[in-house]
Amino acid sequence: MAGGKLTPRQKMINLMYLVFIAMLALNMSKEVLSAFGLMNEKFQSVNAFSKDYNESLYMQLESKAEENKAQFGVPYEKAKQIKPIIENFYKFIESVKTEVTSKFEVEEDGPNKGKLPYEAMDKSTIDEDWFEGDGYSPRGKEIVGAIDKFRADIKAAIGNDVKYKFIMDDLEKRFSTVDVTNGEGIKSKYLDYNFKGFPAIATVAKLTAMQNDVKKTEQDLYNALIGNTNAQAASMKNYKAIVVMDKNAYFQGEQVTGRVVLGRYDESTVPQSVVVNGASTSIENGQAIFKMGAGSVGEKDITGKFTFIEDGKPVPIAIEGKYVVVPKPNQAIVSADKMNLVYRGVDNPISVSIPGISADKVTASAPGMRSAGKPGAYILRPSGTSVTITVTGKLPDGKPVTSSQNFRVKGLPAPTGKIRGEVSAKGPKSSLEISTVTAEMVEFDFPVQVRVKQFNIKVPGSPTVVVSGNKLNSSAISALKKASRGDVVTISEIKAEFIGIDQQPRNISPCTFEVQ
């Protein structure tokens, strides 16, 4: 501010501004230092009250244990483990405060007699003792270790009992020594963030506040051990009426059964573990949240177990439930009223299902029907003029349900005659001489093969020649030689047979060949 190419007058003005700002900062720092001192006094007063109050809670628990050992014996034993942990850590913090204030003398007279000189405690007295380079000194490590040990000792004394979870969560927050991210997003070590460079009176106030947290933790634990926290948890305001159905889907006409129970949604009631259908689940707002695939169609069971810890012992609570999987509607069903038919002499694929019943609990039967190798799939090779398929399924309650469907049985449609693979072919006479006459099932979805046994061939100007087999014989070739360009040769009266099917093709259509 006072450097650069400035006039002497401007440099003097800038220097005066600096002095003025420094004076303002000095006055402000005295007020802040006094405020920290007053804050420290308030915490000390509260800590003195908490000490007496916590002692009365401890004595109350001791008295209850003498009167009713079965109910309060174990809680009192826990209190006896907690008490020395609390006292030792409280005294340790007091010794740290003594180290910080040892370089200052209390006021001997005046309105602040017996108090520390707050306004004189504007410098840090612990930086060289607690810190070393970018890390902690041995003393700094000892302080952090003592906080971590206090937290660990309390948790070990309490265990995993769900009744104290909210206290343990609070303990973790109050006495966490993990790195802290400041407002600029930079991580700092715990002691650096909370104590490094702070005025001595601020350090003292913070340590006294930590003692207050210790006493608050002690108070919460004693209250929980006595049972003073149970009134809110047991309040009827925390309960809800819950309808529990015996299963989650019912068929029309089936009796609906279930129960209505009182259930409590409580965030503090957290089990040690929850398992549903063999998989661990998460806990949200006191409720076990589970996700799983619905599975195949049919009735399914939900089983599992809550495990709570009470008085150091696991308490299991069984989970039992049912649900029913029904087919998901994903398309419209459209039926042609006169198309309920199957074809005689071929394998007709048939799919069978009953909504709400798994395929493995559904069976179908009909003359000429057999399984296709998987649930719900069948092959039907019917005879006669009609066939009835009967379907039986077992409902989730064990009762059977039966349905039947009638189908018309039709013979195979007539094949289409072809020469050289075409209905109307063209080409030179030499091409027709070596071509094969075939009969094909055009636009028919079943794999049916046809073998031609005989056909008639008519060349214009020549008599009709009857040919055995599926190729032109010598008589047909002789007649063909008389044909001229543009003549149309007709192949008709085709006789054939279905390969592997006991049924004769009928009315095979003719085909033609134009000579070019």
N, C-alpha and C positions, 0 to 999 in steps of 0.2 A: 504493500500500500504506500510506503514511504520511499520506494525506489523508483527507477525509471527516470525519464527526462522531465522532471517536475521543477517548478520554481521553488526557491527556499520558502516562500510564503505558503505555497500549497503543501510542501512537506511538513511544515509546522502545523497546519490545519489537520492534516491526516493523523499526525502524532497525537494531537489533542483528542481526536475521535477515539483513538485506541485507548488512551488513558480513561476516557469517559466510559467506554464499554467495559473496561476492566473493573472500574468502580461499581458499575451496575451488577456485574457478575459476583463481585465480592459481597455486596449487600444481599443478593439473592441467595448465595451459598450459605450465609449465616442463618437465614430464615429456614432454608431446607435442613440444615444441620440440626437446628432446634426442633424442627418437626420430627426428624428421625428420633431425637431424644425423647420427645413426648410419646411417640409411638412405642418406643421401647418400654417406657414406664407403664403404658396401658397393657402391653403384653405381660409384663411382670405381675401386674395386679391380677389379671385373669388367670395366670399360671398358679398364683398363690391360692386363688379360690378353687381352681381345678384340682389342685393337690388334695385339699381337704374333702372336696366332693367325691373324688375318685376313691379316697380312703374309706369314705362312708359306704360306697358301693361294694367295695371289697369286703368290708365287715358284714354288710347285709348278705352277701353271697356265702360268707363263712357261716353265718347264723342259719341260713336256709339249709346248708349242707348238714349241719348238726341236727336240724329238725327232720329233714327228709333226704337221707343219703341216697336213696334210690333215684330220686329225680335230680338232685343238685350235687351229688358226690363228684361225678365226672366233670361238670362245669367248674366246680371249685378247684379241682386238681389242675385244670387248665389255667385258672386264674393265678394259682401259685407258681406256675411256670412263667406266666406273662409278667408278673409283678417285678421280679429282679431284672428282667430284660429291659423293662421300661425305666426303672430307677438307674441302672448302670448307664444307659444311653443318655438319659437326662443329665446325669452328673458329668458325663464326658463332654457334652455340649457346654456345660457350665465352665469346665476347665478350659475349653477353647476360648470362651468369652473372656476369661481371666487373662489369658495370654494376650488378647487383643487390647485390653484396657490397662494392662500392667504399666504401660508407659505414660499413663495419665493419672493425675492426682485428683481426688474428689474435692469439691468446694468445701472449705472449712467454715465459712460464715456467709451471711447474706441470705437472700431468698432462695438460693440454690444450694444451701448447705446440705452436704451429704450426697450430692449428685455429681455426676461426671461433667467435665467442662465440654458440653456438646459442641459449642461453636469453635472450640480449639481442636476438635477431632476431625479435621477436614482432610487429612492425609491417610493413605492406606498404610497399615502397620504389618500387614501379613504377606505382601507380595514376595518379599525375599524369603520368607519362611515356608510358604505354601507352594511356590512355583519355581521351576528350574528349566530354563530354556522355553521350549514350546510345550513342555509337559509339567508334571507335578514333581515337587520335591518329596523326600521321604515323609515329611510331615503332611503334605498335601495328600499323598497316597493313603496315609494312616486315617485321615479324616474321611475320605471317600470310602475307604474300607470299613470304617465304623458304621457309616450310614447303611452300606450294603449288608453288613452283618446284622444290624438291627432289623432290617426288613426281612432278611432270611430267617432269623431266629423267631420272629413273630409268626411267620407263615408256617414254620416247622411246628411251633407249639399249637397252632390252630388246626393244621391239617387241611384236608380237602372238603370238610363239612360244608354243604351248600348253604346252611343257615348263616354263615359268616362271609359269604362271597362278596357282598357289597362293601363290607369293611376291608376285605383284602384288596379289592379293586381301588378303594380310596387310599389304602396304604401304598400301593404301587405308584399312584399319582403323586402323593405328598412327598415320598422319599425316593423318587427316581433320581439316579445320578447319570443318566444317559446324556449324550451330547445334545445341546440345544441349538436350534436354528434361529438366528436373530431376524430382525425386520428386513435386513438386506439379503436374506437367504444364505448367510454364511454360518457354518456350523462352528460352535465353540464348545469346549469342554465344560462340564458342569460347574466346577469351581471358578473357571475363567468368567463364565457368563454371569454368575451370581455374586462373586466377591472380588475378583481381580480389579485393582484400581479404584475400588469404592472407598469413600471416607470411612474411617474407623467406626464412627457412630452408626453408619448404615450397616456395616458388618455386624455390629453388636445387635442392632434391631432385628436383623435377619435371623441371627442365631436364636434370639429370644422367641421369634415367631416359630422357628423350628421346634423349640421346646413346647410351644403351645400346641403344635401339631402332634407331638408325642403324647401330651396329656389328652388331646381330643381322641386319639386312637385308643388310648387306655380306657377312656370313658365309654366309647362305642363297644369295645370288647366286653367290658364288665356288664353293660346293659344287655348285650346279646346273650351272655352266659346266664344272666338272671332270667331273661325271657321278656324284658321290657319292650323288645322290638316285635314280639309276636302279635300284639294286639292289632297293629295295622295290617299285618300279613293275613291274619285270621278274620278280618272284617268281612262281613257279608257283601260289602260293596265291591270286593275283589272277585266275587263269584258270579258265574253265569250259568243259566240253564242250557244244557247241551243235549240235543236230540241225537241219539246213537241208533242208527238203523242196523238191523241184523245183516242187511246187505244193501247195496246202493243201486239196484235195478230190480224191477219186478215185472212179471208178465201180467197181461190183462186177466182179471179174474182171480189172481193169486192173492193170498192174504198178506197184508203188510204188517210186519212185526218190528219192534224196536223198544228202546228204553229212553227215558229222560233222566239225566243225572246232573248233579251240581259239579261244575268244574271251575278251577281257579286259574286265571291267567296272571302270572306274577313273574316279572323279570328277574326277581332275586332268587326264584326257585329254579336253579339250573342243575341238572343232573351231571354226574361225572361222565356218563356216556349214554347214548341212545342208539339202538340198533333196530332197523326196520327191514324185514325180509333179508337179513344177513348183511346189510350195508349200514355203516355209520352215517348219521345225519347231523345237520347243524341245528342250533337252537336260536330262535329269534323271538324276542318278547315273551319268553317263557314257554314257547311252543316248539315242538320238534317238527322241522320242515323236511319232508322227504319227497323225492322224485324218482320215478321208475317207469319203465315201459309197461303199457297196459297188458301186453301179451296177447295170446290167441283168444278167440271167442269162448266164453264160458265163465263159470264162477271161479273166483280167485280168493285166496286167503291172504290177509295181512297179519303178520306175526312179528313180534320183536320184544324189546325189553328196555325200560328205563332203569338206570342204576344210580341211586343216590347214596351219599355217605352221610350217615347219622351216627354221632357218638363214635366215630372212627370205624364203623362197620358198614359194609355195603348192604343196601336195602333194594332188592330188585322189584320192579313193578311190571307185570306182563302186559303186552300190547296184543290185542286180538281184534280182528275185524274182517269183513268180507266185502267184495265188490263183484259186479258182473260185467263182463265185456260183451257188448253187442256189436254187430257189424256196423261200420260207419257208412251212412248213406252217401254215395259219391256219384250216383248216376240214376236217371229215371229208368223205370222198367216199362218197356213197350212190347206188347205181344200181338202178333198177327192172329186174329181169331181162328183162322182156318189153317194155321201152319203148325199145329201140334202133331207133327208126323215124324216118323223115322222110316229108314229105307230097309227093305227086306234083303237079306243076303250079304250085308256089309256090316263092318264094325262101326256102330254109331256111338261117339263119345257122349257121355251123360255126366253132368255135374249136379251134385245134390247138396243142399244146405238148408238149415232151419235157423232163422235169426235168433240170436241169443244163446245158441247151443254150439259148442265147439265141434268141429268136423269129426273128431275121433269118437264122439258120442252119438253120431248119426249113421244109420245104416239104410240101405235101399235094396229092394229085391223085385225081380220080375222074371218071367220065362226068357231064357237066353241072355241074362245079365250076369256079368262077372266084375270083380274089382279091377281097377286099372293100376293098382299098386300104391295108391296114396289115399288118405282120408278124403271122402267127398267125390272121388273120381271113379267112374264105372264105364264099362263097355257093354253095349246092348246089340245083340245080333238077333233080331226078332224074326218071327215067322207068322203066318196067318194074315189077317186083315187089321187087327188092333192088338195093343198090348197095354197093360196097366202096371205102372211103377208104384210100389208102396214104400213110403219113407217113414222110418221110426227114429225118434230121438229121445234122449233122456234129459229131462229138465234138471236144473241145479238142485232141486229138492228131491230128486230121485224118481219123480213120476214120469211115465212115458207119454209121448205125444206122437200120434200117427196121422199121416196124410197120404193121399194117393192121387195120381194124375194119369189120365188115359191118353194114349197116343195112337193115331192112325198109322198103319203100316202100308207103305206103297212099294211097288216094284221099281226097279231102276229105270230111269228115263232112257229113251231111244238114243243110240249113238248116232253120230254124224259121219257119213261116208266122205272120204277124202282120197285124192290122187296126188301123189308127190307132196303130201302134207297140206293140200289146199282143196277147197270145195270146188273152185273154178280155176283150173290151171291153164297155162298157155305155154307153147313151145314147139320145137320140131318133133316130127314123128319118132325120131331116134330116142328122144327123151322119154316119151310115153312107153316105148318098147321095154325100157328097163325100169320103169317106175313101179312102186308098190301101192296097192290099194289098201287103205286102212279104214278103221271105224273108231272114232274117238268120242269120249264123254266130255263134250264141250260145256264149260261153266258148271262143272259138277265137282263139289269139294272133296269127294271121296277118291282115294287112289285105286280106281277100277281100270283094269287092263282088258282090251278086247282083241280077239284073234279072228281075222277074216278067213273064211273057209271056201267061199264061192261068190262069184259075181257074174253079171251079164254085161257084155260090151257091144255097143251098136255104133257102127261106122256108117255114115250116110251113103246110100247106094248099095250097101251090102247087108246080108241077113245078120240077125243078132247071134252072137257067139257066146255060149255058156263056158265059163272058165272055172276050173277047180283051183283052189289055193288063192294067193293074193297077188300074183304076177301074171302078165299076159302069156298065154301059151302060143304055140306055132300057128294055130288057126286064127287067133286074134291078131297076131302079127301080120299074117297074110292079108286079112281084111283091112288092116291099118294101112298097108302099102298102097291100097287103092284110093286112100283119102287125099283130097286136094287141100291147098292152102285155104284157110278160112273155114274148113269143115269142123263141126263141133262133135266130138266123140262123147257119147253118154255111157256112164257106168252105173248100172242100177241093179235091183234085186240082190243087193249085197246080203249075204248070209254070214253070220259070225257067231262066236261064243265068248262068254265072260270067262276069264282065266281064274280058276279057283272059286267060282261062284256057281251054285246050282240054280241057274236062271238063264233063260234064253233071251238074247236081245231081240227087240221087235221094231219093225218099221224103220230100218236104217235108211236114212235119206240118201239119194243118189248124188253123184258128182260128175263134173264135165271137164273135157280137155279140148281146147281150141288149137287146131294144127296151124303152125305158122311157117 
